[in-house]
């Protein structure tokens, strides 16, 4: 184990609070440990978060980026505001690394099962250090956020259908293993936990809550929107343009051209990627040679934050970005690297998605977006021959998850069923 640790990517967390559970990617660390660590991590983006035992559904987190073979030591911050974790001095890092290699912290170090580690790497491969710095909130802390957190206070608890059993199932802790092969820590176990988390979140009827809230306190044009927490610091997502700016440049434009420019959302990806390429937000973005990878990174970033941090703002951004990707016909035809990476990402998102989500609902963005993507690939079969295998894998995953194929989405989206 010491030989592996010497070359391994490692994170050590100090001074974990008694009332908190520290989460790292898909797992949670043992409770109330002064020293906890994870070794053999994949290099790249990782999400650390905390949750208290009193408020299981509320989480605070932040992304970190680890290089191959790097050891990071974080200390849980004492202050109630600002970053959750502070990185210790470099000389302390070296002391901890020597202690780990010598085996002094053997009982404190754990290993994430390989299948979970690989899954995480697959769904975060476009989240780089530049993206993390650009997107993080001003106070650097990402918080859970629903569509309206004050709704429960106004409407009472009768609208919250979550019971104690749901809470326990949704927040069950994944034990870490320091052995090479631990069959009990399988991908199926993670999927069950992820399903519990989504079921816990989906047990809240937001439509009913919004309707109830409006009857209690109707809004007027001069009212302040109280559905956003006063201390909530928004994530710095890129702006998504509402229309193609090229429309205003044409002196004459036909109805057919206008319709085509509205339906093809390539302008969204182009606008967002140009902002990264030209550093318009003041952040350096030069690692990816393909500028569209930053936009795909935002899609991955928002998916992770909704999945693990229950962040409603991220869900809304994910919906808009997914629609933009799935309707960007011109970009899909000409950008082979982007399409292959996007289809792989989407495949994993579908596999993690909630099995009980009803794809027959009229407002289901997943069915509509994937239906549009299928139409583009079918209509441009010759040009997109290179991605046939990846699209087939996506179709297989969708069929296993929902019991229907992507071909069936035509009938669903056109209300034939």
N, C-alpha and C positions, 0 to 999 in steps of 0.2 A: 504493500500500500504506500510506503514512503517513497518508493521510486516513482510511482504514478503521481503522487502529490507534488513532487519536485517540478514536474512539467505541467501540472494541472492548472486550470483556471479556478480560483477559489474566492469565496466571499465569507467573511467572518463578521458576525454582528454581536456587539457588546451591549450590556446593560439593558436587556429586554425587560420591560415593566411587567409587574405581576398581573395587572389587570388586562394586559393586551396579548394578542396573538399576532405574531409576525408572519406574513405570507411572502413567499418568493415564487414568482411564476405560478405554476399549478399546484404548489404544495405549501404547507404551513410548518413552521419550525416548532419543535417541542416548547411547551409553555414555560415561562418564568425562568429562563436560563440566563445566567450572567454572560455566558459565552456560548454561541451556537455558530455552526459553520456548514457550508455546503461545498463539496469539492467535485472535480471532474465536470464542471459546467462547460457548456458550449460557449465560445466567444460570441459577443454580439449584445443586443438589447435585452434587458431583463427588467421585470417589474417587481419592486418591493412595496409592500403595503402593510398596514396595521389595522386591526379591528379590535374593539373592546368587547368584553363578554356581555356588557349591558346592552350594547347597540350592535348586534351582529350584522345587520344589513347596511350599516354605515362604515365606509372604509376611507382611509387616507393613504395615498401612495405616491410613488415617483419612479420614473424610469432611470436606469443606470446603464452605461455601456461598458462592457468588459472586453479587454484584448486577450488574445490567446496567451496562456501561461501567466496571466496577471493575478496577483493576490490583492484584494481590497479588504480593508478592515473598516467597518462602520460602527459608530457609537450612536445609540438612540439619543436624540437631542433632548435636553432637559426643558427647553423653552416650549411653550404651548403654541407659539406661532413660528413661521418660517420652516425651513427644511426639517423633515422628520429624522434624517440620519446625517451625521457629520463624519467625514472621512478623517481617520486619525493620521498623525504625522508619518512621514515616510520611514523614519527610523523604527517606529513601532511596527510598521508593516513587516520589516525585515525580521524583527524579533519574533513576531507571530509565525512567520513562514518557517523559521528555524525550529520553533516549538512543534509545528505541525509535522514537519519532515521527521523530526526525532520521535514522533509518536506521543508527545506529551498531551496532546489534545485529541487523542484517538476516540475517546468516548463522547466528544463534543462535535465531531465531524460526521456528516451524513452525505449520502450520495443519492441523487435523483435517478430513478429508474431510466434506463436508456431510451425506452419508447416515449416517455413523457418529455425527456430532454430533446429528442429529435423532433417531436411534434411542435414543441415551442419554437425551436430553431426554424422550422418550416413556415410558421405563420408570422415570424418577425424578421425575416431575412432582408427586408427593405427598410427597416427602422435603424438608421445609423446614428452616430453621435451628433451629427449636424441637425438632424430632424428632432432629436430629443431636446436640444438646446432651443430650437426655434419654437416648438409647440408648447413647451411647459408653461404653466401659469406664472404670473409675476411672482407669487410667493413660493413657487416651485412645488407646491403640494396639490395633488389631484384628489378631489373629493367625490364621494358618491353624490348623485343629484338625480332626483326624480322629476317628473313633469311639473310637480307643484308640491313641495314638502309641507307647506302650511295647510294643505287640504285636510289632512287628518285631524289637525287641531280644530278646524272649523266644523267639520262634518261628524266628528266622533269616530269611535273605533269600529262601528258596525260595518263600515265599508272595507275594513281590512280583514280579508278572509284567511290570513295566515294564522295558524295555530302553533302551539309549542312544538308539536311533532315536526311541522314544516321547518321551524327554526333550527331544530337540532339536525335534521337531515340536510338542510341547505348549507350548514356551516361545519359539517363534520371535518375533522382534521385528517389530513393525509400523513401517515407516519412515513418518515424518511428511512432509508436503508443504507447501511454502510457496506453492504455486501455486493459482490459483482452481479449475482443473479438472484433475484428475489421474485418468485413467480406470483406472490400475492399482490405485488405492486404493478398491476398491468394497466394497459391502455383502457380496458373495459372498466376497471375500477374508476379511473379518471372520468370516463364518459358518464358513469352513473352519478358521480359527484357533480359534474357540470350540469347534468340534467336536473338534479335536485336544486342547484342554484338558480337555474332558469325557471323551474317550476315555482320556486319561492318568489321570484320576481314577477312572474306572469300571473300570480294569484291575486294581484292588485288590479282591479278593474278601473283603468285610468279614465275611460270614457264616462263611466258612471260617476266617478269622482268629480270630473270636470263639470258634469251636468248638475250635480249636487251643489258644488261650490258656487256656480253661477246663480242658483236659486237662493243661496244664502247671502252672497255679496256680489251683486251684479256690477260689472265694470262700466265706467264711463270713460270718455276720451281723455279726461284730465286726471284719472286715477293712476297712481304708481302701481306697476305690476309687482304684487307681493309674492308671486309664485317663485321668485328667485331668491335664494337665501342672501341675506345682507353680507355675510362673510364669504360668499362663494366667489372664487377667483376663476374666471373662465379660461378654458384652454385656448391657446393662440392658433386655432386652425386657420388655414388659408381661406380667403374669401372665394366663394363659388359664384361666378357671374351668372346673372339671370338670363342673359341673351347674348347672341353672337354680335360683338361690336362691329363686325364687318358689314352688317346690314346697313348701318348709317353711312357707309362709304360709297354705296351704290347710288348713282343718280337715278337709275331705273332698275327696278327689280320685279320680276314676274311672281305671281302667286306660287308657282311651282318651286321657284328658287327660295322663296320665303319659307315655305313649308319644309323644304329639305334642310335649310339652315337651322330651323328650330328643332327638327327631329334628330339630326346628327349632333351629338353633344361633344364632338371633338374639340370645339372651342373652349369647353370647360377645362379639359386636360391641358390644352395648349396654354391657356391663360395662367393656370396654376403652375405649370412647369416653367414657364418663362419668368415668373416671379422668383422661383428658386434660382434659375440660371443667371438672372440679372441682379440677384441679391437685393431685390426691391424692399424687403422688410428689414434690411440691415444685418442679415445673418449670412454668413459664408456657407455656400453649398456647392462644393466642387468635387466631392468624392465619386459620385455616380456620373459616368460618362453619358449615360442615357438619362436625360433630365426628367423623363416621365416616372422614373423609379421613386422620386421623392413623393409624387402624388400617390403612387401605390403604397408607399410607406405610410402616408396619412390614412389610407384605407385600413391597413393592418393596425395602426396605432389606435384608431377609433374603435375598431372591433375589440381589441384587448381591453380597453377601458370600459366598454359597456359590459363585456363578459365578466371581468374580475372586479371592477369598481362600481358597477351599477350606475354608470354616468349617462344620464338621459341626453345631455348635450352631444355626447359622442355617438349615441345611437342615431340622432338626427343627422349628424355629419356623415355617418356611415351610409345611411339611406341615400342621401343626395350624391355621394361619391360613387356608390354602387350603380345608381341609375346612370350617372355620367359615363362610367366605364362601359356599361353594357349597351349603351346607345351610341358610342363613339365610332361609327362605321369607318370613317376615313382613317382614323388613327389605328384601328384594329387591322385594317388591310395593309398599312405600310410599316407597322412597327412590330416585327416578329418577336424580338426579345421581350418587349412589354407584354404581349399577348400570352406567351408561354408562362411567364412569371405570374400574370394575373389569373390564368386558368388554374394554376397550381394552388395559388392562395385561395381562390374561390372554392376549390374542391375541399380544402381543409375547413373552410368556414361552414360549408354545407354539412360536413360530417359532424361538426361541433354543434350545429344548430339544434334547436329544440324539436324533438320528434313530434311533439303534440301541437306544434304551431300549425294552424289550419291554412294550407296553401289555397284553399278554395275561397277565402275571404276576398271581397272586392278590393280592399285597400292593402292587400298583402304585397309589399314592395319586392319581396324575394321572388315571387312567382312572375310578377310583371317584368322585373329586371332580367331575370334569366330567360324569359320568353323572348324578350327583345334581342338578347345576345344570340339565342338560337337562330332567330330569323336572319341576323347578319351573317352568321357562319354558313347557314344553308344557302342564302342568296349569293354568297361569294365563295362557293365551295372550291373552285379552282384556285383562287388566290390564297385561300386559307388551308390548303391541303396539308401544310406543314404542322398544323395544330390539331389534326384529326384525332390523334391518339390522346392528347390531353383533354380535348373536349369529350371524348368517349369516357374517360375516367371520371370527369365531372358528372356526366349523365348517369353513370353507374352509381356514383355516390348519392346522387339525388334520388334515384330509383330505390336504393336501399333505405334511405332515410324516410321518404314520403310515400313509397309504394306506387309512384307514377313516374313516367319518363319525362324528359324535357319536351318531347314531341307532344305530350298530352297538354302542355301549358297553353297551346293555341286554343284549344276548346275551352279551357278554364278562363283565360283572359278575354275571350269573346262571348262569355256567358252561355256556352253551349251545354254546360252541365249545371 
